[in-house]
Amino acid sequence: MNPSPINTYKLTNKNGMTAAVTNLGCAIISLEVPDKNGKPLDIVLGLDRAEDYATINHPFFGVVAGRVANRIGNGCFTLNGKTYTLEKNNGTHHLHGGSSGFDKKVWNVAEVTDGKIIFTYNSPDGESGYPGNLNVCVTYTLTDNNTLRIDYSATTDTITICNLTNHSYFNLSGHNAPDIYDHVLEIVSDKITAVDAELIPTGEFICVTDTPFDFRVPKSIGKDIAAAGGYDHNYVLRCPGRAASVYSPQSGIRMTVSTNSPGMQLYTTNMLPDGITGKGVTYQKHSGFCMETQIFPDAVNKTHFPSCVVDSANPQQFYTEFRFDI
């Protein structure tokens, strides 16, 4: 069977908001939102063309990461008494499904309309070291209230693990703005998962009170970013629903994030490949931020974390909404 071609699809709504996506990794290539002057502004970092996502070493720009997003400590886990070994593509650990994860796959397009596209992918048993045949569906819906909604579902024929997220890098002042220091951020979370020096959760939790990680009262991302050493941390969300909001004083655009996922990784582009260029811009450290709604990192190895286990009787379903207003 010949592989599916790499294509770009454009979602639109009645307000002039557009999203360009590709079936390569379900990547969001551009997301244009009207700013305070009504001018469309592309607010996601990315590459020029869909084909570039296959040939350029990029930091997961806009893609769906999986089978398991984020890190699995020491690249191994045990299910039903059997130990599985995965690729160690992040030092001695496994990151975002490995070097041939879902971000590298050309997904099937099951349905496409002006405001919605449905991607599907069948991951065979043993792919990237994971057990079980996993059938995944990712739906992007652009609504007329300027919301980009992402629905994730996963089913399997046997016990396995799954943790899907979208890895878009946002800059609400425009993808070509130099940094996100002035963005005002609020996160509905009282604690983060503690990590070791290699960003693997220790299993403990840290209360954000009196730390650089406290965004319960809105503050600029730049205020404590140096004290935090850059943000790359999983926030424990209080409950399903509104998780965070971010506002750019420059563009006037506010983004509100809602989800039923238990956690959200805040990442502030601390590490980029040297000279990574896209859409006419050479991106720099702290030029964007990610809000990766997710199950906690390394959950399969932490029994007290929310479970990422999927089996034939327990499919997985999560959603994330990015709503934009002025």
N, C-alpha and C positions, 0 to 999 in steps of 0.2 A: 504494500500500500504506500502510495506517495505521501510525504508529509504535507500537512495543510500549509497554504501560503500565509506569509505574515502580512496582515492587513491593518489599516487604521480605520476606526469608526468614530463618528462624531455624534454626541448627544446634545440636544438643545432644549431650551424651554422658552416660554413666551416673554421672558424678561431680558433676553439677550445673554443669558448664561450658557456656556458651552463646555463640554468635556470631550477631549480627544483621547481615545483609548486604543490599545492594540491587543490582539490575541496572543502576542508573545509575552508571557508572564502576566497577562491581564494588566499591563502597565498603563497608568494614567500619564499621558504624555504632556497634556496641557489642561488647565482648568481656568477658564476666563470668567471672572466675576465683575460686575459693574462696581466701580469705586464711588466715592462720595460725589464725584462730578458726573457720574453716569458713564464713564469711560471703561470699556472692558479691559481687565488687567489679568494677565496670566500669573497665577500665584503658586505654581508648582515648579520646582527645579526639574530639569529633564534633558533629554537628548533631542537632536534635531528630527530624526526620522525613526519610524518603528524598527527598521532594519538595524539601526545602530545599537539597539538593545541586545542584539545577538553578537555583535563584534567588538564593542567597546567595554572595557572593564569599568563598570560603574557601581556605585554603592547602593544597589537595589532601588534606584530611582522609580518610585511609583508602582512597584510590582506587588503581586501577592506572593508572600513568602510562605513556604511550606515544604514538605509535609508538616514540619514543626518549625514555626518561627522562633526566633531568639535562640538561646543557647541550651544545649544539653551537655552537662558536665562530663568530662572525660570521654565524650562521644559514645556512651553506652547506656543501656537501661535494661531492666528485667521485667518481663511480663509472664505471668503464669509459670514462674520458675525457670523460664528460658531467657538467657542473656543475649542481647542483640548489640552488635558493634557497628557503629556508623563512621563515616568519614570525619576525620579531625581537620577541619578546614579553618579553624580559628584557634591557632596554637594547638593545645592538646584537647580542644573541645569542638563540638559540632555546632554550626551556626546556620540558621535559616534554611535547613534542608540540605545543606551541602553544596558543592560546586555544580551539581546538576539538579538543583531543586526546582520547585514549581515555577520560579521566576525565569527559568531557562526553557520552559516547555511552551510549545505552540498549542494553545487551547482551542477546542472546538467552539464555534459560535452556534448556539442552539436557537437563539432568537435575537432579532435586533429591530428596534423601532426608533422614532425620533428621540424618545425619552428613556429607553431601556435597552440594555444588552445583557444576555445571559451566556456566560462562558461555562463549559464543562470540561473536565479532564478525568480520565480513568488511569489511576496510578496502579500498576501491577504489583502483585505480591513480590517482595524482595527489592523493589526499586529503591535505590539509595540506602539499602540495608533494612528498610522498614518491613514488617510483616503485613500480610493481608492485602487484598484488592480493595482499594479505596476509590470511591466515586465522589468527585467533588464538583460542586456547582457554586459559581460566584456570579451574583447579579448586581449590576450597577443601574441605579434608577435616578434620573435627574428630574426633580419635581418642579412645579410652577411656584413653589414657595422658596425656591433657591436652595434646595437641599439635595446633596449627593448622598444617596443611601447605598450601602454595600451590604448585601445579604450573603452569608456563607453557609453552606450545608455540606455535610460529609456523611456517607454511609459506607459500610464495609461488610464483608462476608465472614470476618473473623476478628478477634480482638487485635487492636492496633492503637496507635496514638496519632493525634492530629491537633494542630494549633495554627490556624490561619490568621494572617493580618495583612493589611495594606501598608506599604512602606513609602507613602508619598512624603516628600520634603516640601513643606509650605514656607512661603515668605509672603505675608499678606500685604506687603508694600510693593510686591512684584518680584518675579523670580530673579530679576536682574538687580535687585537692591542689594547693597553690600553685606548686610547682616540683619539679625532679628533682635538686637539688643533692646530696642525701644518697644517691642511688642509687649502688651500687658496681658498677663496670663493668670487664669484662675483654674485650679484643679480641685475637684470635689473628693478629696482624699486626706486621711489623717495619718497615713503611714506608708512607707515604702518597704520593699523586700531588701534586706541587707545583702550585700555582695562582698566577695573577696576581691583580691587585687586583680583577678582575671575576669571579673564581672559575673561570676557564678554565684547564685544565691546560697547563702549559708543556711537557710531555713529559718532564720530569725527575722523579726520585723523591727523597723525603726520608726518611732513617732516623729513626725516632722516638726513638732514644736521646737522653736529656737534652733532650727537648722536651716541651711540654704535651700532645703527642699520644700519648704512650707509655701504653698501657693493657695492656701485656703482664703486668704485675703489677696485680691488681685495686686500684682506687682510686675514690674518689667522683668523680662527674662534676663536682661543684662545685669540686674542689680547684684545678684549673688552667683552669677555663673562662674566667676573665677574661684570663689570659695568652694563651689561644688566640684571644681575640676572639670567643668562641662557636664551637662546632664546626659546620662545614659542609664536611666533608672526606671524600675517598674513601680508604678503607683497602685496601691490597693484601693480600688474604688469602693465608695460607701454602699452603693446599691445600683441596680439597673436604672437607666435613665440618663439624665444630664451628667456628663463626666468632667467637662472642661469648657472654657471659653477663652479665646485669644482675640486681641484687638490691636490693629495697627493705627496709631495716630496719624501716620502719613497718608494712608489711603482711605481711612475711615471704615475699612472692612472689618467686621467682626465674624469670627467663626465659632460656632457652638457645636461641641462634640457630644453625642449621645450614643449609648451602647448597652448591651446586656452582657458584655464580657466582664470578667471579674477584675481585670487589670488593664493598665495602659502604660506603655513604655514612652517616656519623654526622652527624645534624643535630639541634641542640638548641633548636629553635624560637626562633631569634634574631630573626626578623622575622614579625610577625603583622599582619593588617589591624586597624586601630583598632577596638576594641570588639567583636571577634568573639566571639559568644556561642553556646553550644550546650549542650543538656541542663542548662539552668539555671545555667550558669557563664559568666562572662566570662574568657576565657583570656588569660594574660599571657605575656610573654617568659620563656622557659625553663620553661614549664609542661608540656612534654613532650619526648620525644626520638624520632627516627626512626632505623631501621636499614634502609636501602634497599639490599638486595642487588642487584647490578647488574654489567654490563660497565662499564669505566671511562668517565667522562665524556669526551665529544669523541673517542671511540675511532676514529670514522670518519676523523678528520683526523690521527691519530697511528698510523703504520703499525706501530710496535713495541708498541702496546697490544693486548690481546686483541680479536679482531675481533667487530664487531657486524653483519657482513654475512651476509645470508641469501640463498640462491638455491634453485632447484627441487631441486637435488641435496643441499643441506645445510640441512635444517630446524633450528630452534632449540628447545632444551628445557632449562629450568632449573627448580630447585625451591628453596623456602625452608621451613624448619620453625621454628616458635616453640613450644618446649616449656616448660610451666609446672609448677613444683613448689614446695614449701615448704622 
